[in-house]
Amino acid sequence: MDSVQPPTGPNAPDPSVQYYRPAPAPKPRAEPHASSDVDLALWQPLRTVDVVLATPERVAANVDGELALGRLAAVFLLSGLLFAVPYSCVLGVDSWWRVTTLYLGSTLICLPSLYVFTSYMGTRVTLAQIVVLALMIPASAALFTLGFAPILEFLRLTMSDASKEIGWTSISKVLLGIALAAGIIQLWRCFLGSRQKTNPALLALVLIVWHGVFLYVFTRMFRVLEL
């Protein structure tokens, strides 16, 4: 049987077309949070969780476009102030302020240095953008401690530090460390989601150096507060 030959001539289809594959469409750009949506997060806790934890790529879009940064900073600040209180109260009612001071206080102490570093290195990042990025650490960490608070309370009621097993206060230190790591990771998720950074490699280097300063201050604060 004769084999079927492809059509030839000026009207024959180009055989290379069958091997052509269109380039994948670029990932759609995340929409920034509207000012009205951020305002809702100021008084709706579930909305706060969404803004702080669930949508770092949208926060990155706000940072890129410098949109609603004041409102976002207010949401992150309130999150860092309020959501760490339940965990602090588990440690002791008179210690209600300690975990808030640990995360938010350490960040605010180191915030001016981050702005100075970025300005000196010429990254052209505004103060509002720096504030929003930095406040992601205490805001995210505080929400994690809110989730850990019932667990720690259960451990406090069922465990004794005098026993040979690991005490609940030791576990508390681990949980606080996990919350801190979550806050730092959230900052980097937002940073990596940004697409309009000037000198991104330089800004990343500045953030890495600043993390060293921040962690040193955080460790000192942890010891001073006797957590």
N, C-alpha and C positions, 0 to 999 in steps of 0.2 A: 504494500500500500504506500502511495506517495505521501510524504510528509507535507503538512500544510505550511506554506511559506507566507510570511507576513507581507502585507500589501506594500508595494513600492510605487514610486512616482512622486510628483510634486504635491499631491494631496494626501500622501501617506502620513499617519500620525508619527510624531517624534517618539522613538522607543525610549528615550531618556526620561520622558515624562512619567512613565510608570515607576521609576525609581525615585522620583522627587517626593520628598516629605517636607511639608511646611514646617517652619520653625515653631516651636511651642510658644503660645501666647504668653507675654510677660504676666507675672503675678499681679493682680489688680492692687492698686495702691489703697491702703487702709484709709478710711474716712476719719478725720479728726473728730473728737468729741465736740458737739455743739455746746455753746454756753449754757443753754437751757438744760441739757442733759447733765452737765457738771453741777449745775445748781441743785438738781434733784438729789445728787449724791451728798449734799450738805446736810440733808435731813432724812434720807432713806438709807438705812444701813446696808440693805442688799444691793442697792445701786452703788454704794461706796465700794463694796467688795468687787463689783464688776469693773469699776474705773481703776481701782488700785491694782488688782491682781489679774483680772481676766483679759484685759485688752492693752498690753504694753505697746502693741504696734499702733494702736490708735493714739495713745499718749505720745508716741514718737512722731506721729503726724502733727499733733498739736505743737510739739517742740519745734519741728521743722518750720511750720508756718507761723510760729509765735502767736497761736490762737488760744484764747481763754487760759493763759498761763497763770494769771493771778487766781482765778477760780480753782484751777488744778492744785496750785500750791496750798490754797486754803483747805481743800479736801484732804490732801496728804498730811497737812499739819494737824487737822482735827483727828484724822485717823491715828496718827502717832501719839496724840495726846490722850485719846479716850479708850481705844481698844486694848491698850496694854494694862489698863487699870484692873480688870478682873483677875488676870494672872498675878498682879502684884498683891491683890487682896488675899489670894490663896497663900502667898508667902507670909502674910500677916496683915491685918486690917490697918495697922499703923504704917505699913510699908506700901500703901496704895500708890505712891508716887515713884517708887524706885525703878520699876521696869521702864516706865515712860521716860524717866531721866536718863536711864542707860542708853536707850536707842536714840531718842530725840535730842537729848542733851549732847551726846557725843557727836551727832551729825551737825548740830548748830555750832558747836565749838570749832569743828573742822571746815565748816562751809566757807568762811572767808578765805582760807588757804586755797581751797579749790578754785575760787574765782580769781585769786591772785595768780595761781599757777597757769590757768588757761589764758589769762590776759597777757602774762609775760611771754608765753610761748606763741602768741599770735594766732590762737585758734578761732578768734572772732565769734565766740559764744557769749550771748548776753547774760546778764545777771539773772534774769527771769528764767532762762533756760537752765542755768546751773542750779537754781533753787529747786525747780521741779525735778530735775534728775536726782539731786542729792536727797530730797525728801521722800523719794521712793523707798529708800532703805528703811527709815523708821516706820513709814506707813505700812509697808508690806510685813515687816517684822512684827508690828503690833497686832495685825490681823492673824498672823500665825500663832502668836501667844494667846489670842482669844480662843482659837481652836484647841490649843493645848491646855487651857485652864481647867476644863472639866476632868481631863485625864490626870493632871497634877493633883487636883483635889481628891480624886479617888485614891491615888497613890499615897497622899499624905494621911488619909484616914485608915489605910490598910497596911502601911509599912512603918517601920521604926528605924531611925538612924542609928539606934543603939544595937541593932541586930547585926549579924554577920553578913547578911545580904546587902546589896547595894541600897543605900538610903535614898529616900525620895528627894532630898536636897541635891544629891549628886545627879539624879536623873534630871532635875530642874536645870542644872547647868548645861546638860546636853541639849535639852529642849531650847534653851535660850540661844545656844550656839547654832542650832538648826534654823531658828527664826532669823538670826543675823545673816546666815548664808542665803536664805531665801530672799531677804531684802537686797543683798548685793547682786544676786542673780537677776532679780527683777530690774535693777538699774541697767544691767548689761543687756537684758532682753530689749529694753527700750532703746538703748544706745545703738544696738545692732539693727534695730528696725528702722532707724532714721536713715533717710536717703539723701539729705541735702546738707550733710556735714561738711564744713571746710576743714581740710587737713584731717581726715578721720584717723589716720594712723598716729598722728601727733596727739590728737585728743585722747585716743586710747592709751597712749603712753602716759599722758598726764593723769588719767584716771587710775592707772595701775600704781603709779607713784603715790597718788593721793590715798589710795586704799591702804598703803603701808602706814601712812600717818594716821589715818582714821582707825585702823585696827589697834595701833599702839594706844591712842587715846581711849578707845573702847575698853581695852584691857585694864587700863588704869582706872577708868570709871567703874568697871565691874568690881575691882578690888575695893575701891573707896566705898561703894554702896554695899559691900559685903553680901553679894548675891551668890 
